[in-house]
Amino acid sequence: MKYVVILGDGMADYRQPFLDNKTPLMVANKPFMDALAKKSEVGLCRTVPCGMKPGSDVANLSVLGYDPKECYTGRSPLEAASIGIELKDTDVTARANLVTVSNEENYADKTMIDYSAGEISTAEAKELIEYLAKELNDEVYSLYAGISYRHCLVMANGVIAGDCTPPHDITGKPVKEYLPKSEQGKNLLRLMEKSHALLKDHPVNKKRIENGKNPANSLWFWGEGTKPALQNFEERFGLKGGIISAVDLLKGIGKIADMRVIEVEGATGNYDTNFDGKAKACLDALKSGLDYVYIHMEAPDECGHHGDTKNKIYSIEQIDQKVVKAVIEGLESMGEDFAVLIAPDHPTPLSIMTHCSDPVPYMIYNSKRNLSNGATSYDEEQAQKTGASYSSGVELIKKFLAQ
């Protein structure tokens, strides 16, 4: 039996007035998902435990079958693992976003313009982070370059500030009310202020401005945590597993769980990603001996954060036509029994441009038998109508892997 999870990060949404009171999943042209829904179990799953923040870290751990309440130690340590940082037990890490803030002289008077600095390229970001590392690194603080706008700060013998805000939660808002105020937070704020002074006139940013792009003119820290530990995936589930993603967070989870982390050329973490390549890489991995592959696509989430309705719908359609179709047809041609789970990790509604904890629509398809429970399409409305539900990702994965 082969198992595939097709995870559309942030794919779920609210009904939007500008979409005739429908969601992007309801509006998108997705014939392959909708055809599968008629043969599948469709319902709702609460992936974010009550009391926890609805981050992609917590939610993806849940959909992978790990209870975040038991194993979650913070977002940035998972990303640090992907970058290859060897953490000590006494280290504290933080996600270091390259962001665009407005030009007021006093940092507290600035506004968060863009949490991703215009989706800055990895090459440009690497140059900026290496420059900042030379200027800011010391015996306590160390910066490491990641992918695009996503980077990592390691604090030796660190303390978690506990009051750092994700920048994608405050797009378009003055930063004053969201600056860290704890003792450790003030240290992070000083680094943010220094980074702005260093970056505002950097040649990379001057060129970006000349080209009409947002400059990466500040660091912004959030997502703190300590060294994580996840049970080996194969030991936990009895399956040889792999993970496909463009983002360090998911790659880090895969590395810590001793899954095969599968790289795909042209995978970007946005709607211009190599959807075809991800589907092919999944099938190749299954043919090479893996039992389970988790295909993560960040595109709907990024579009949700930007309030980009057109490309959120486009991303869902690309997942349907280039991933779902290819994976199902490829598995059928292999001649083996298989099961596929399609779900988001959390909603990222266009109207609020950030994550929320609402239950997400899931769909379980089994090649051996019809699991239909009455759904006529795959979307939030049909998932609610069936009445099927799970209170955690762990419960959902137990059902999925019992196919």
Disulfide bonds with the S-S distance in Angstrom:
none
